[in-house]
């Protein structure tokens, strides 16, 4: 009997290991694919610069203008590679940060400001912070990690709003029954029923390759779980999306 139980555990461990290896293979494949694309752009742009430099003396002003464009493309691709590497390492090393009693309303205010700075070239949208009755809103957490989660959600909300459209994002904070809820709601394009079941899976993204690696929401979910919280989402195509985070009050 004991031997059968031991053998069963060995088989279960092998199955778990196989599943991990399958996931690792998929992860590496996705990462290589994501990095290969911007690297190809860097290589092609470099070749283009070399060709243009061969006749630089005869059309110097025109060459300078073209080179400025090419260097811009290189910068974009390098930034993209750095983002992929940073997100991948972050996902692999999401560890509990040092916690203290923090005001989640203050974290939300900082996150809104950070998201706006990072997207200064995006069409203007309205981002509102709404505090309902029941404050103050203190939780036991790591301020930097909570801000990271909120910046990600607000940034996603901005990306979901069509350029030129009248975008509105509400960050609502409320507390009841020993918990604090943070809702991030937008009036963007929404998420389809087919896609919404996969949005927390690593490397799944509905964004174009130059805007997302598919790790942001996976990292958010891991951080929220470490704070003993939950994250839920509801969305309707053409109307918008709402993420609701719930944390125990300190």
N, C-alpha and C positions, 0 to 999 in steps of 0.2 A: 504493500500500500504506500509506504513512504517512498519507495523507489518510483512508483507511478507519479506521485505528486512532484518529486524532484524532476523527473523527465518532462512533466507538463510545464514546469516553471522554465526549464531550459528552452523548450520549444517556444514558449511565450516570449522569452527574452530574445530569441533569435528572430522571431517575427517582428518585434519592436525594432530591433537593430536593422532588419531589412527595410522596414518602413522609413527609418531615419536615413538610410543610404539612398533610398529612392527620392526622398525629399531633398537631400543634399545634392544629388545629381541634377534634379530639377532646378534647384537654387543656383548652382554653378552655371548651368546652361543659360538661365535667364540673365545672370550677371554678365557673363561673357557676351551675350547678345546685346545687352544694353550698353556695354562699354565699347563694343566693336563699332557701333554706328557713329558715335562722335569721333572716335579715332580715325575712321575712314574720312570723315569731313576734314580733320586736321591734315591728313596725308594729302588729300586732293587739293586743299587750299595751299599747302606748301608748294606743291608742284605748279599750281597756277602762279604763285608769286615768282618762282624761279623763271618761268616762261616770260612773264612780263618784264622782269629785270633785264632780260637779254637785249631788249630794245629801249631801255629806259632813257638813254641820251636823246633820242629823237622825239620823244613825247613825254617829257618829265612831269609836267603838271597833271596830265591825264593819268600817268602811272601812280603818282602820289595819291590821287583820289581813289583809284582802284585798290591800292594797297591798304588804305584805311578801311575799306569795306572788308577785304580779306582778313586783316588782323582782327576785325570785329567778330568774324565768323570763328576764327581760331579761339578767341577769348570765350565765346559762348560754348564751344565744344569742350574746352578745358574745364570751365565751370561745371558743365554737365557731368563730366567724368568725376570731378571732385565730389559732386552731390551724390552720385551713385555709390562711390566708395564710402563716403561718410555715412550714408543711410544704411548701407550693408553692415558696416562695422557697428553702427549704433544698434541695429536689430540683433546682431550676434552678442552684444554685450549690454543688453538692457538689465542693469542691476539696481537693486533698491538704493536710492540716494538717502543722505542723512535727512531725517524728518524733524519737523518742529511744528508748532502751532502757527498756521498761516491763515491769512484772510483771503479767501478765494475770490472775493470781489476785487481786491487789489490786484491779484494775479490776473484776473480777466481784463482789468483796465490796462495793465502793462502789455498784455498779449495783443489787445486791439491796436495799441500804438506800434508794436513791433511788426504786426502783420501789414499795417499801412506803409511802414517804411520799406519793408521788403518788396512791396508791390506798388512803388511810387509811380511806375510807368503805366499801371493798369488804369482803365477808365474809372473815374471816381464812383464809389458806391457809398451808401450810408450804412454805418455800423453803429448800432445803438446798444448801450449797456443798461439793462433794466433790472433794478433791485426791488423785489416785492417784500411785503411784510414778513417778519420772522428773523431778521438779522440780529446781531452780526453773524457772518458766515465763516466761522473758523473750522478748519479741518486739520487733522494730523497728517502732514505731508511734506513733500519736497517742492519748494516754490518753483525752482527751475524746471523740474519735470512737468508740473502742472501747467506752467506757462508754455512749455513745449507742446503739450497736447492741445491747448487752446489755440495757439498760433497755427498749428496744423489744420485744425477744424475751420478756423476763420479763413485761412488761406484757401482751403478747398472750397469754401462757400463763395469766395470772391471769384475763383476760377469757374464756378458753376454758372455764373451770371454772364449772359451774352454781352459782348462789348457793345456799348452804345445804348444798352437797355437801362432802365431805371432800377438799379440794384438796391436791395435792402437786406441787411443782415441784423438780426436781433440776438443778443446774448442775454438771456433771462436767468436770473439767479433767485432761488426761493428755498425755504427750508420748512420742514414739517416732519413730525414723528421721528426726531432724532437723526435726520439726514438732510443734506443740502443737495439740491438739484441744479445743474447748469445746463441750459438748453441753448444750442446754437442753431438758429433757423434762418434759411435764406429763401429767396423767391427765384432761384435759378432754374436750371434745366431739369433737375430731378434725376432720380436713378431708377432704371427699369426694374421690374420684378425679377427678371432673369439675372441681372447683375448684383442686386442688393444682397443676395445670399452669399456672395463671394467677397464682399468688399474688405473683410477683415483678414482674408487669406494673404500670406506673404506673396509679393510680386504681382498681385492682381491689381490692375488699374484700368480705368476707362479714359484716362487722359492720353494725349499724344506722347510719343516717346521723349520729346524734349521738355515735358512738364511733370512727369511723374515716374517713380520707380516701382510703385506698388507696395512700398514698405511703411509709409506714413501711418496708416490706420492700424497696421499690425503692431507698430511700436506704441501707438496710443493705447491700444487695448492692453498691452503688456504692462504699461505704466499704471493704468487705471486699476488693473487687477492687483498690482503691488500695493496700491493705496486702499485695498479692500472695497473698491468701488465697482460700478457696473456702467456699461455703455449700451445704449439702444438707439436704433435709427428707424425712422419712417420717412417715406418719400413718395412723391407722385410726379410722374413725368409731366413737364410743362408747368408745374406749380411750385416745386421746391423740395427741400430736404431739411429734416430736423434731427440733430443728434442730441440725446439727453444723457448727461453724466450724473451719476448719483453716488455721493460719498457719505460716510458716517460723520456726524458732527463731532468735533473734538470735545 
